Amino acid sequence: MKDEPAILASETRDPEDFDVSATALDRAQKARLIRMARTSLGLSQGKFALRFRVSLGTLRDWEQARTTAPDFAVAYVRVIALHPDMVAAAIA
């Protein structure tokens, strides 16, 4: 959203910095949550994707904030973080 107003303005003394919109911040926070859930389980992206039936490409896009994970996916990852064995058994 190039026309979306910035909620975090760039640092004017840093020529490589940039404004951050609410949408971009939301996407980054979701990316962090997903990445932290996966790494806390000690799983690579490939193993996490296989175990919990998530497309590897989609998982990568979410974790690298290329796309925004939908709310249902964030909820799914939160449940995985709390009960990974139960989720894996439920989808087996």
C-alpha positions as CSV (number, residue, x, y, z in Angstrom):
1,M,0.0,0.0,0.0
2,K,2.2,2.8,-1.2
3,D,-0.4,5.5,-0.4
4,E,-1.0,4.2,3.1
5,P,0.2,6.7,5.8
6,A,3.3,5.8,7.8
7,I,3.0,4.9,11.4
8,L,6.7,4.8,11.8
9,A,8.6,7.5,9.9
10,S,12.0,6.9,8.5
11,E,15.1,8.3,10.2
12,T,16.0,11.2,8.0
13,R,19.8,10.8,8.9
14,D,19.7,7.3,7.5
15,P,19.4,7.3,3.7
16,E,18.6,3.5,3.7
17,D,15.7,3.8,6.2
18,F,12.1,3.9,5.1
19,D,8.6,4.7,6.4
20,V,6.6,1.8,7.8
21,S,2.8,1.5,7.3
22,A,0.4,-0.2,9.7
23,T,0.0,-3.0,7.1
24,A,3.7,-3.6,6.9
25,L,4.1,-3.6,10.6
26,D,1.3,-6.1,11.0
27,R,2.9,-8.3,8.3
28,A,6.2,-8.2,10.1
29,Q,4.7,-9.0,13.5
30,K,2.9,-12.0,12.1
31,A,6.1,-13.1,10.4
32,R,8.0,-12.9,13.7
33,L,5.4,-14.9,15.5
34,I,5.4,-17.7,12.9
35,R,9.2,-17.9,12.8
36,M,9.5,-17.9,16.6
37,A,6.9,-20.7,16.9
38,R,8.8,-22.8,14.4
39,T,12.2,-22.2,15.8
40,S,11.0,-22.8,19.3
41,L,10.1,-26.3,18.2
42,G,13.5,-26.8,16.7
43,L,12.2,-27.4,13.2
44,S,13.5,-26.3,9.9
45,Q,11.0,-24.7,7.5
46,G,10.8,-27.9,5.5
47,K,10.2,-30.1,8.5
48,F,7.6,-27.7,10.0
49,A,5.8,-27.5,6.6
50,L,5.8,-31.2,6.2
51,R,4.7,-32.0,9.8
52,F,1.9,-29.4,9.9
53,R,0.8,-29.6,6.3
54,V,1.7,-26.1,5.3
55,S,3.1,-25.3,1.8
56,L,6.8,-24.7,2.2
57,G,6.6,-21.7,-0.2
58,T,3.8,-20.2,1.7
59,L,5.6,-20.7,5.0
60,R,8.7,-19.0,3.6
61,D,6.6,-16.1,2.3
62,W,5.0,-15.6,5.7
63,E,8.2,-15.8,7.6
64,Q,10.0,-13.4,5.3
65,A,7.0,-11.0,5.3
66,R,6.6,-11.2,1.6
67,T,2.9,-11.9,2.2
68,T,0.7,-11.5,5.2
69,A,-0.4,-14.7,6.9
70,P,-4.2,-14.7,7.2
71,D,-5.6,-14.6,10.7
72,F,-6.7,-18.3,10.6
73,A,-3.1,-19.3,9.8
74,V,-1.7,-17.2,12.7
75,A,-4.3,-18.9,15.0
76,Y,-3.2,-22.3,13.7
77,V,0.5,-21.5,14.3
78,R,-0.4,-20.4,17.9
79,V,-2.1,-23.7,18.6
80,I,0.9,-25.6,17.1
81,A,3.2,-23.7,19.4
82,L,1.2,-24.7,22.4
83,H,0.3,-28.3,21.4
84,P,2.5,-29.5,18.6
85,D,2.1,-33.2,19.2
86,M,-1.7,-32.9,19.5
87,V,-1.9,-30.9,16.2
88,A,0.3,-33.4,14.4
89,A,-1.8,-36.3,15.6
90,A,-5.0,-34.6,14.7
91,I,-3.9,-34.1,11.0
92,A,-2.3,-37.5,10.7
